[in-house]
Amino acid sequence: MTPLVLFHKKGRMLALLLGAILLIVCSCAIATAPRFHDRFEVRLVGIVGVVFFGAGSIWILLRLLSKRPALLLDERGVTDQATGAAAGFIAWEQISHVEIMRFPLGTRFLAIYLREGERLHTARRGIISGLLSANASLTGTPVNIPDGLEMELETLRGELQRRLAEHRGRTSSGAASSAT
């Protein structure tokens, strides 16, 4: 099985970075505006905005500079590094099925459903584990690949389904021949 290596679309990542920087500037303006100095909750919103969008900007910048792929499909399985809450390596044996989903505001993503979802949660620690749990509660699975990779979601879904079926065919024929 030839590995499939996918990266984020650079143009989309640059647009996200510019948007995040703009939101940092707006958050700074809210946090430091003289008219809000006596309104703690408004200043807190500005501070939280700076921290949140600052962290997002750093992640986007690191992804832009990284040579590591966002998604890798090979003979062992799928390696997800596509988001800040990336699942990491997922063996083909762990995958139940894949489907394209859409959040209410229109954002599309590829959901990878697992046979042993809890096993993935315990393999990851700290904040990432919490983010994977949040993904699972929102979408039904902790593994969600965003739209914005070098391959369209429909094509990626088809490729994942084909490789999953190929892997299942190899393992079931291997099990059948070892039983005889």
C-alpha positions in Angstrom: 0.0 0.0 0.0 1.5 3.3 -1.1 1.5 5.9 1.7 -0.7 8.9 1.1 0.7 12.1 2.6 -1.5 15.2 3.0 -0.7 18.7 4.1 -2.9 21.7 5.0 -3.6 24.1 2.1 -1.1 26.9 2.7 -3.5 29.6 1.5 -6.2 28.6 3.9 -3.7 28.4 6.8 -2.4 31.9 6.0 -6.0 33.3 5.9 -6.6 31.7 9.3 -3.4 33.2 10.7 -4.3 36.6 9.5 -7.8 36.3 11.0 -6.4 35.1 14.3 -4.0 38.1 14.4 -6.8 40.5 13.7 -8.8 39.0 16.5 -5.8 39.3 18.9 -5.6 43.0 18.0 -9.4 43.4 18.7 -9.0 41.5 22.0 -6.1 43.7 23.0 -8.2 46.8 22.2 -11.1 45.5 24.4 -8.7 44.5 27.3 -6.9 47.9 27.3 -9.7 50.4 26.4 -9.9 53.1 29.0 -13.7 53.1 29.0 -13.7 49.4 30.2 -11.2 49.8 33.1 -14.0 49.6 35.6 -15.7 46.7 33.9 -13.8 43.6 34.9 -15.9 41.1 32.9 -15.3 43.1 29.6 -11.6 43.3 30.2 -11.6 39.5 31.0 -13.2 38.8 27.7 -10.4 40.7 26.0 -7.7 38.9 27.9 -9.3 35.5 27.2 -9.5 36.5 23.5 -5.8 37.4 23.5 -4.8 34.0 25.1 -7.2 31.9 22.9 -6.4 33.5 19.6 -2.7 33.8 20.5 -2.5 30.1 21.1 -4.3 29.5 17.8 -1.9 31.8 16.0 1.1 29.9 17.4 -0.4 26.6 16.4 -1.2 27.8 12.9 2.3 29.3 12.5 3.9 26.1 13.7 1.8 24.1 11.2 2.9 26.4 8.4 6.5 26.0 9.2 6.3 22.3 9.9 7.4 19.6 7.4 5.2 17.1 9.2 2.1 16.1 7.3 -1.4 16.8 8.6 -2.6 13.3 7.6 -0.7 10.1 6.7 -2.4 6.9 5.4 -0.2 3.9 5.2 -0.3 0.1 5.6 -0.5 0.3 9.4 -3.3 2.9 9.6 -3.9 6.6 9.8 -1.7 9.2 11.5 -3.8 12.3 12.3 -1.9 15.6 13.0 -4.5 17.8 11.3 -5.7 19.8 14.3 -4.7 21.0 17.8 -6.6 18.0 19.1 -5.0 15.5 16.8 -5.6 11.8 17.6 -2.1 10.7 16.5 -1.8 7.1 15.2 -4.9 5.0 14.6 -4.5 1.4 13.5 -6.8 0.2 10.7 -8.2 -2.4 13.2 -9.5 0.5 15.4 -11.5 2.1 12.6 -15.2 1.2 12.3 -16.2 3.6 9.5 -15.8 7.2 8.1 -18.3 9.8 7.1 -18.5 13.5 6.2 -20.3 15.6 8.7 -21.3 19.2 9.0 -21.5 21.5 12.0 -24.6 23.7 12.2 -22.7 26.8 10.9 -21.6 24.8 7.8 -18.0 23.7 8.7 -17.4 20.3 7.1 -15.1 17.6 8.5 -14.4 13.9 8.0 -15.4 11.9 11.1 -13.4 8.7 11.7 -15.5 6.4 14.0 -13.6 4.0 16.1 -14.4 0.5 17.4 -12.5 1.2 20.6 -12.9 5.0 21.2 -12.1 4.9 24.9 -8.8 3.3 24.1 -7.8 6.3 22.1 -8.8 8.7 24.9 -6.6 7.0 27.4 -3.6 6.9 25.1 -3.5 10.7 25.0 -2.9 12.8 28.1 -3.7 16.2 29.4 -5.3 18.9 27.4 -5.3 16.8 24.2 -7.3 14.0 26.0 -9.9 16.7 27.1 -10.1 18.0 23.6 -10.6 14.5 22.2 -13.4 14.0 24.7 -15.0 17.2 23.7 -14.8 16.2 20.0 -16.5 12.9 20.9 -19.3 14.5 22.8 -20.0 17.0 19.9 -19.6 14.6 17.0 -19.8 11.0 18.3 -16.1 10.4 17.7 -12.9 11.9 18.9 -11.2 11.8 15.5 -12.3 14.6 13.2 -10.3 15.7 10.1 -11.1 19.3 9.0 -11.8 20.4 5.5 -8.8 22.3 4.2 -6.3 19.5 3.4 -4.8 19.1 -0.1 -7.5 16.6 -1.0 -11.2 17.2 -1.0 -13.2 15.5 1.8 -15.2 13.4 -0.6 -12.0 12.0 -2.3 -10.4 11.5 1.1 -13.4 9.6 2.4 -13.3 7.4 -0.6 -9.6 6.8 -0.2 -10.0 5.9 3.5 -12.9 3.6 2.7 -10.9 1.9 0.0 -7.8 1.4 2.2 -10.0 0.2 5.1 -11.7 -2.4 2.9 -8.3 -3.4 1.5 -6.9 -3.9 5.0 -10.0 -5.9 6.1 -9.7 -8.1 3.0 -6.0 -8.8 3.8 -6.7 -9.6 7.4 -9.7 -11.8 6.8 -7.9 -13.7 4.0 -4.9 -14.1 6.3 -7.1 -15.4 9.1 -8.8 -17.8 6.8 -5.6 -19.2 5.3 -4.1 -19.6 8.8 -7.2 -21.5 10.0 -6.9 -24.1 7.2 
